Amino acid sequence: MAADFVSCEDEVRPAVRFLLGQVILAQDLDSALAAAKQTEMTMRVVTLDGEVVYAGGSMSGGMRQKGNSSFFSRQQEMEAGAKRIRRQEQRITSLLRKRWKKKKMSLKN
């Protein structure tokens, strides 16, 4: 059950069990379909990628579909990459300044 994978305080455990008590987690869509069939389509099964097999058998897709990222996750990756580049540029600039100062000091002596 999905509720078993949630860490929470004891006082909210009943709410977690109420919300997730009828949800099963599955590794992938094939496993989800197999689990749904075992429960005779009476429980919701969710994959790690977010695909859902609802009670009754209807399905919906997850966030990632066979290696394709959503627009928002790609945008977040690009923003994170740009941030890393800016940090590296700042680090290089700082190192060059330090090196220039050392060189300047050695020329004075």
MIFI-544636 format. One line per 5 residues: number of its first residue (from 0); their letters; for each residue x, z, y of C-alpha. Coordinates in Angstrom, 2 decimals, always signed. Layout:
<rs>
NUM) a) X/Z/Y ~ ... $
</rs>
This chain:
<rs>
0) maadf) +0.00/+0.00/+0.00 ~ +1.18/-0.78/+3.51 ~ +0.42/+2.79/+4.62 ~ +3.20/+4.03/+2.33 ~ +5.77/+2.14/+4.42 $
5) vsced) +4.81/+3.79/+7.71 ~ +6.68/+6.85/+8.94 ~ +4.55/+9.11/+11.11 ~ +3.69/+12.69/+11.88 ~ +1.40/+14.43/+9.39 $
10) evrpa) -1.37/+14.76/+11.96 ~ -1.78/+10.98/+12.27 ~ -1.30/+10.19/+8.56 ~ -5.10/+10.05/+7.96 ~ -5.45/+7.39/+10.67 $
15) vrfll) -2.61/+5.34/+9.16 ~ -4.19/+5.56/+5.72 ~ -7.56/+4.57/+7.20 ~ -6.09/+1.53/+8.97 ~ -3.66/+0.39/+6.28 $
20) gqvil) -5.11/+1.89/+3.11 ~ -6.63/-1.42/+2.03 ~ -3.55/-3.53/+2.89 ~ -0.92/-4.57/+0.36 ~ +2.55/-5.82/+1.36 $
25) aqdld) +4.05/-8.81/-0.45 ~ +7.45/-10.50/-0.33 ~ +6.10/-14.03/+0.13 ~ +2.92/-16.08/+0.02 ~ +3.08/-16.72/-3.74 $
30) salaa) +3.35/-12.97/-4.38 ~ +0.53/-12.33/-1.90 ~ -1.76/-14.77/-3.66 ~ -0.96/-13.22/-7.03 ~ -1.67/-9.71/-5.68 $
35) akqte) -4.93/-10.88/-4.08 ~ -6.05/-12.37/-7.42 ~ -5.20/-9.11/-9.22 ~ -7.49/-7.21/-6.84 ~ -10.16/-9.91/-7.29 $
40) mtmrv) -9.78/-10.76/-3.58 ~ -11.01/-7.33/-2.48 ~ -7.94/-6.29/-0.48 ~ -5.95/-7.79/+2.39 ~ -2.40/-8.83/+1.46 $
45) vtldg) +0.26/-9.40/+4.16 ~ +3.65/-11.05/+3.60 ~ +6.89/-10.05/+5.30 ~ +6.59/-13.24/+7.38 ~ +3.14/-12.24/+8.59 $
50) evvya) +1.01/-14.53/+6.46 ~ -2.29/-12.89/+5.54 ~ -4.55/-13.34/+2.53 ~ -7.80/-11.67/+3.57 ~ -10.28/-10.01/+1.26 $
55) ggsms) -12.45/-12.87/+0.09 ~ -9.53/-15.31/-0.09 ~ -9.18/-16.83/+3.38 ~ -5.63/-17.09/+4.73 ~ -3.80/-17.27/+8.05 $
60) ggmrq) -0.24/-18.27/+8.86 ~ +2.55/-15.98/+9.90 ~ +4.95/-15.98/+12.84 ~ +7.55/-18.07/+11.03 ~ +6.66/-21.12/+9.05 $
65) kgnss) +9.43/-22.39/+6.76 ~ +12.31/-21.91/+9.21 ~ +10.44/-22.86/+12.38 ~ +10.49/-20.16/+15.03 ~ +7.67/-19.60/+17.45 $
70) ffsrq) +8.16/-20.57/+21.09 ~ +8.40/-16.93/+22.14 ~ +11.00/-15.98/+19.54 ~ +13.11/-19.04/+20.48 ~ +12.81/-18.08/+24.15 $
75) qemea) +13.91/-14.51/+23.36 ~ +16.88/-15.83/+21.37 ~ +17.89/-18.08/+24.26 ~ +17.59/-15.22/+26.77 ~ +19.65/-12.94/+24.53 $
80) gakri) +22.29/-15.67/+24.15 ~ +22.42/-16.21/+27.91 ~ +22.86/-12.45/+28.40 ~ +25.76/-12.39/+25.93 ~ +27.39/-15.32/+27.74 $
85) rrqeq) +27.05/-13.54/+31.12 ~ +28.61/-10.37/+29.67 ~ +31.52/-12.36/+28.24 ~ +32.00/-14.18/+31.55 ~ +32.09/-10.82/+33.37 $
90) ritsl) +34.59/-9.48/+30.84 ~ +36.84/-12.54/+31.23 ~ +36.64/-12.30/+35.02 ~ +37.58/-8.62/+34.88 ~ +40.51/-9.30/+32.57 $
95) lrkrw) +41.75/-12.13/+34.81 ~ +41.54/-9.87/+37.88 ~ +43.53/-7.15/+36.11 ~ +46.13/-9.67/+35.02 ~ +46.35/-11.10/+38.55 $
100) kkkkm) +46.82/-7.62/+40.03 ~ +49.61/-6.85/+37.53 ~ +51.32/-10.14/+38.29 ~ +51.02/-9.53/+42.03 ~ +52.54/-6.05/+41.63 $
105) slkn) +55.44/-7.38/+39.58 ~ +56.18/-10.04/+42.23 ~ +56.37/-7.34/+44.94 ~ +59.05/-5.47/+43.01 $
</rs>
